[in-house]
Amino acid sequence: MGKKLIQNATIINENDIFIGDILIEGSFIVEVCKGSIETKQDWELIDATGLHCIPGLIDDQVHFREPGLTHKADISSESKAALAGGITSFMEMPNTVPNTLTQELLEDKYKIAATNSYVNYSFFMGASNDNLDEVLKTNPKNVCGIKVFMGSSTGNMLVDNTAVLERLFSECKMLIATHCEDEAMIQANLSDYRDKYGEDVPISCHPEIRSAEACFKSSSMAVELAKKHNTRLHVLHISSQRELELFEQGPVRNKKITSEACVHHLWFTDDDYAEKGTAIKWNPAVKKESDRDAIMDAVKRDVIDVIATDHAPHTKEEKANTYFNAPSGGPLVQHALVAMLEHYHTGKMSLEKIVEKMCHAVADCFQIEQRGYIRNGYYADLVLVDLNESWQVNSDNILYKCGWSPFNEYSFRSQVKQVFINGHQAFSDGQFLNSSAGQRLTFDR
């Protein structure tokens, strides 16, 4: 590849906003200029006048369903949707079929992504009650982390053996990411609500069944183990106000214990179950307005460190079931950035903070090499956004394989216009220009 020059962009980077140019050579940024860079005759010029340029988003929690659940989604379809949404790197979870519980199964996923992913990728190694020796073989240089379900999950991935958790937290030398909900409390709540309603439990009861108390009990246990063993812990999808007391305020680089908020917990509340029903059934559950507002405040105060999606698609038919039969999870990667930009438009969050939490802080949290910032020598993962081009989500423009979105018929005020992956222009004005620009993420550990 020759040189590309993005001109006249409004660049949002490292808590600064300025109009300038970005010069790309091959896969890398070679110059960032406040103002203009003198052009050469053979350079490709991209006019970004009126557009905002941000680093490519890094999503630290997705479920792309491959292998084994590809009727819902696959790495190709969901990474394509992520690309259109401005997400240039993802980290995918191990509760596929089979569960990613061996090094061989982990590498199988990397092989699929090397061929099929539109964007950069990494995959978590899964922990269970009986695969600790396999977990400890994981290479911290080219695998994002270890995923522990301290709450129910697909297959054999609930880790509820205290001795195993003690060994894992004491012996694992890389980041451990946890799903924290206390399974015993949830099962007791389920029994109570089944006794009360039979099989017709209202979806509005979901946050009472998968309660704030269950989240706090499990998150507390994870934090206690991490402090005891000096473990690098990352607690996923914080959903309740009370959990926030477990985490400290400050820059992510200074923390051993970090946390994540998800787009849906920053958007929906329990008032939305009446309209959205099982479409917004997630684990952990969407809870009260006070929980949502407290999570938003914690993000802004640097108590919560990153924003992610927990993208977890299911088919329309699966989601259209009764409470006990409808699976939890929903698709979000295509709409995560524009949803967060709505919070900018309504004055709830600054552009700089959105970029920090969806780009910079994720790179810092996971020690990702040369990504997450617009810097000389970093990979040219870049997104051009029009903050003032509205569009409506509908079945004609939804790219998820499952074909639906919890934002269906919502009109967003911002639109992703162009995306660059490793210096390649991969998406432009609704067109996909390169389907194989993604690379395996590496980590400075």
N, C-alpha and C positions, 0 to 999 in steps of 0.2 A: 504494500500500500504506500501511496505517496503521502503528501501532507494535506491536511484539511484545516481550514480556519473558520471557526465559528465567530461571527462578527456581531458586534453591537448587542450582545445579550445582557440582560440584567441578571448578574450572577449572584446567587445566594450561597455563601460558603463561609464556614468558620465564623459565624455570628457577624457577618458583614454582608452588605448588599451594595453592589456597584455595577456600572455599565462598563463592559470590557470585551476583550477578545480571548479566545482559547485556541492555541495551536496544537494540533494533534499530528504525530508522526508514527505511522504503524499502529501499534496497540496503545501508545502512551501519550499522555499530555506532556508537551515539551516547553510550553510557555503559557502563563496566565498573566494577562496585562490589564491593568486599570486604564482604559483608553484603547487606542488602536495599535495593532501590529502591522508594520509595513508588509504588503502582500508581494508574493512572487508569482510569476506568470503561470507556472505549472501547478499552483495550489488549487485544490477544490475549495470553493468559498460557500459557506452556509450563512445566509443572512438571518440573524435572529432578532432583528429589530422588533421591539414590542413583546418579546418572549422572555420568560425567566428561565435561567439555566441552573439546574441543581445537580449534585452527584446522583448517580443511579441509586435507587433505593435498595436496601439489603433487608430481606424478610427472614427473620431467624426462626420462623415456625410455620411450616406448611405441611399439608398432607396431600400428595399428588397421586396416591392410590396405586402406584405401579411398583412391584408386580401384584397380581392377584385380585385387584378390585377395579380393573380397567373399564368396567361398564360405567363407573362413576366419573373417572378421570384418568389421565395418564400424564407422564412427564412432558410429552410433546404438547398436548392440548393446554395444560395448565401453565407451562412456562411461556407459551405463546400469549396467553391471557395476561400473565405477569408482565411480559414485555410491553404490551399495549397499555398497561397501567403504570409504566415507569419503574417497575422492579427489575433490576438488572442482575441480582444475585438472590438465591434462595437457599435455605437450609431445611431439609425435608426429614420428616419424622419416621420412626422405625415400625409403626404399627400397620405395615402392609401385610400381605399374605404370600409367602410365610413372613412372620415377624423377622426383623433384621437383628438376629441374635447371634450370628457367627460372622467372622471376618470374610468368609467366602460369600455369604449373602449380601454383606455390605458392599463388597467390590462388584457384585453383580449389578447393583443399582448404579454405581458409578459408570459401569460399561454402557448401560442403557442411556444415561444422561450424556455421555460423550458423543453419542450418535444422535440423540433426539432432542436435547434441551436447546431452546432458543436463547437462554441466558446462562449466567454462571451458576454453579451449583456446589452444594456440599450435602452430606447425609449424616444424620446422627446414628451412632451405634446404640442399639437397644440393650437395656438391662432387664434381667428377669431374676427370679429367686434361685436359678441354678446355672447361670452362665458367667459367673464372675471372672473365672480364669480367661474366658474369651474376651470379655470386656477389657481386661487389663492389657491385652495385646494391641489395643487401638493406637494408631499413630497420631499423636497430637499435631503433627506438622501438616497433615492433609485430611483430617477429619474434624468437623466443627465441635463435636462434643459427645457426651453420653446422655441418653434420655432415660429418665426414670419416671414411671407412672406410679405415683404414690396415691393412687385412686384407680378405679376400674378402667380397663381399656380392652382393646381387641386381643383375643388370643391369650397367650401366656405372658403377659407383660405387666401385671400387677405385682409390684415388689412390696410385700407386706411382712417379710421375714426380718425381724429386728436384727438378727445376727448378720444377715446378708447386707443390710443397710449400713451397719457399723463397719463392716469390712470394706464395702464400696466407698464410703466417705473417707475412710482412713487410708486406703491404698491407691485410689484413683488419683492420678496426677494431672488430669485435665478437667476442663469444665464439665460439670454435671448440671443438666437442665431438668427441672422437675415439674410434673403436673401434680399439684397438691390439692387433693380432696380426700377427706377421711372416709374410707369405704364402709366401715362399721356404722358410722353415723348415717350415711346415705341409705344403707340397707334398712336400718331401723326406721328412718323417715318413710321410705318406700312402703314398708309394711304397714305403717300407720295410715298412710294415704290410700293404700289399697283397701284396707279395712273400712275406710270412710266412704270411698267412692266406687269400689269395685274396679272394673276395667276402664271406667270412664273418668279417670283423673283429669281435671282441666289443666291445660298447658300452663295456665297462670300459677299453678302450684310448683312449677319446676324450680324456682329459686328458693322455695321453702324445703323442697326435698334435697336438692343439692345446695345446702344452706351456707350462709356466711360462716356459721360456726364450724361446719365441716371443712371449709377452706382454711380457716384460721388454725384449727387444730393440726392439720397436715402441714401447712406452711411453717408453723411454729416448730414442728418436729424437724423439718428439713433444715431450718436455720440453726436450730440447736445442734444438730449433727455437724453442720458445716463449721460452726464456731468451735466445737469440741475438737475437730480434726483438722482445722485450718484448711478446709476444702474450698475450691473455687466453685461456688453455687450460683445458679441462675434460675430464679423462680418464674415460671411462665404464667401468662394470662391472669394477672391479679384482677379480681372481680369484686372485692368487698373493701369497704372503708377500714374495717378493723385490721386487716392484714397490713395496712400501711405502717403501723407502729413497729413492724418487724424490720424495717429498712431505714438506712441512714441517708441523709441528704448529702449531695456532693457529686463531684465529677466521677464518671464511671471508671476512669483509669485508676482511681484511688481506692476502689472497692474490691473486696473478695466475694461479697454477697451482693448480687444485683437482681433486678426484677424487670418484668415486661408488662406493658399494657397492650391490649388488642383493640383494633378499630371498633369492633362491635360493643365492647364495654365502655368505649368513649362516645358512643352514639345512641344506642338503644337503652330503654329502661323497661321495668316490668309493666309499665302502662302500655307498651307496644305489643304485648302478647294478644290483646283483644283483636288487633288488626292483623298482625303478622302470624300469629299462631306458631306452629312448629317450625316455620321458616327461620325463626330466631331462637330455636332450641339449640343451645351450646352447652358444653361442659368445660369450665364452670359456667353456671347460668348467668344470664343478664339479670341484674338485681335492681335495687331501688335507684331512684333519681339521686338520692344523697350519695350512694355508692359511686355512680357515674361521675358526679361532680367532684367528689373527693379524689377519684383516680385522675381526672383531668388536672386538678390542682397539684397532685403529687408529680405528675409528668412535668408540669411547668416549674416546680420547685426542685427538680432533680432528685426526688426521692425514688420515683420510678425512672428507669434508665433508658429503655427503648420502647418503640411502638412496632407491633407486628400484626399479622392477620389471623394466624391459626386457620388459614384457608383449609377447609375440610368438606369438599363437595359430596353430596348424595343426590340420587336422581329425584325428580319431582315426585315420582310414584312412591319412593321410600319415605320422603318427607311428608307426604299427604296422609300419613297414618295416624292412628290414635296415639296418645301420650306414650304408652309403654312400647309401642312398636315403631314410632318415628325415631330414627337415629339422630344423634346430636352432631351439629356442625353445619357449616355453610360456606359457599364460595365467596372470596373477597379480594383476591390479588388484583383483578382488573380495576377495582374501584377504590382501593385503599387510599391512594394518594389524593384523588379528587375528593374523597370523603373528608380527609383531614384538611384539605384546602377550604372546604366549607367552614370549618372551625376558624380559619383565618378570616374568611369573608364576614363571619358573624362576630368577630372580635374576641374569640375565645382563646386563640393561640397565634403566636407570631409565625411568620414564614421562617425566620431563623430557627425557632424552636422545633418546628416540623422537620426541617432539614437535619437538625442536630439529632433528633430522636429516631429518625427513619434512615439516616445515612451515617453520620459521623460516629454516634454513640454505639451503633451496632458493630461497626468496624473495630472500635476500641474495645468493646465488651468481649468480642471473640478473638481479638488480636489478628484480624484479617490483614494479610499483606497487601499493601499498595491499592487499597480500595476505600470507598466511603468519603473521600475528599476530592476537591478539585485542586490538585497540587502537581507541580512539575515532577515527573518521574512516576506518577501514579497511572494506573490503567484508565483509559478514556471511556469510563462508564458514565454517561451524561444523559440528562433528560431536559428537553425544551418544553415548557408549559406555557399555554396561553391562559392567564388568570381570568380573562374576560370573554371566553367563548363558551357559551352554555350549550348543553346537550342533555337529552333525556335517555335514560337507560330503558331499553326495550328488547324484546326477543330478537330483533334484527341485528343488534350490535353486541349482544352478550356472547363472549367467546368461550366460556366454560363449557366443557363437554356435557355437563349436566343441564345446561340450557336455561338456568334461572339465576336470579340474584335477589338477595334481601332488599336491594335498592331498586327493584323493578319499578319503572314509571317515575322515579325520582329525577328531577332536573338539577344537574350539577352546574356550577358557574365557571368551572375551570376544565380545561381539556389538555391531555397529553398530545403534543404535536409530533415530536421527534425523539427517538431514543438511539443512543450509541452504545454498543457493547464492544469493549476491547478495541475501540477505534473504528469499528464497522458501524455504518449507519444501518441499523437493523429494522427501524420502524419510522415511517414518515407519513403523516396525514392519512392514517388508517390503512396504509399499505405495509406489508411485511417484506423487507428487502433482503434479509439474511437470516436463515434458519439455523445456522451452525456456528455462530460467533461465540457461544458460551464456552467457558473454561472451568476446570476444577479449581475451587478456591484453595489457597494455601494460608498457613497461619504462622505467625511469628512467635513460636513457643519453643 
